[in-house]
């Protein structure tokens, strides 16, 4: 038996052991999920008033964060495919 055949046999034996172990373990029971609220109740919820626009001349920014922690400086909802970070 070659080294490759021995490794393959060990891998298959380990796979069979894992398969038996998972089959023997009791399946986890998940808690029931609550049904979604009917559309009528969602529509009846009070709607918060839109915030008044501030007097400042600064635009609202996109705010997307990259992995380095920088935030996007383009306007919110920009149509550009990429973000501009600073």
N, C-alpha and C positions, 0 to 999 in steps of 0.2 A: 504494500500500500504506500503510495507516495505521500508526501507532506500535504499536498493540496487535497487529496482524498481524505486524509485524517482530519484536516480542518473542516472540510465539508461535513463529515460524519459528526464531528463535535457540534457544529452549528445546527444541524438537523436535530440532534438529540436535545440541545438546549431549546430549540423551537418547540419540540413536542412537550417538554417539561412545562414551558410557559403556557402552552395551549391547555394542558391538563389543569394547571394551577388556576387559570382564569375561568375555566369551565366549572371548577369545584367551588370557586368563590361565589357567594350569594350576590345576585345583581342588586345594585343600589336602587332603592326606590326614590323617585323624585317626588317632591311635594306637588300637589295639584296646582295648576296655574289658574289664577283668578280670571274670570272672563272679562273682556274689555267692557267699559261702560257704554251703554247705548248712545247713539248719536244725539238723541234728544237731550240727554243730560249734559253732554259735552257742549252743545250749542247754548244751553241755558246758563252756563257758567258766566259770571260777570267778566267783561272784557276790560282790561286795564286801559286807562286813558293813555294815548300816545304822549310821550314826553315832549314838552315844548322845545322848539329848536333854540339852541343857545345863540347869543348875540356874537359869539366869537367867529372869526372868519376861517377857523380851521375846519377841515373836512374830517368826517369820521373815517378812521383807518380800518383796513382789512383785519389786522391783528393776528394773522396766521403766524404760528411760531414754528421755527425750524428746530432741528435737533440740538443746535448750539445755543438755543434760547433767544435768538434774535427774532424780532417781529417784522411783519410785512408793513411797508410804509405806503403802499398803494391805497387808493380809496376803497371803501367797503363795496363789495360786489363787483370788483373790477373784471373787465372782460379779457385781460391779458392772461395767457396760459401760465406764466411764471410769476413768482412773487419777487418783490424787491425788498431785501432785508437791510436793516441798519442797526 
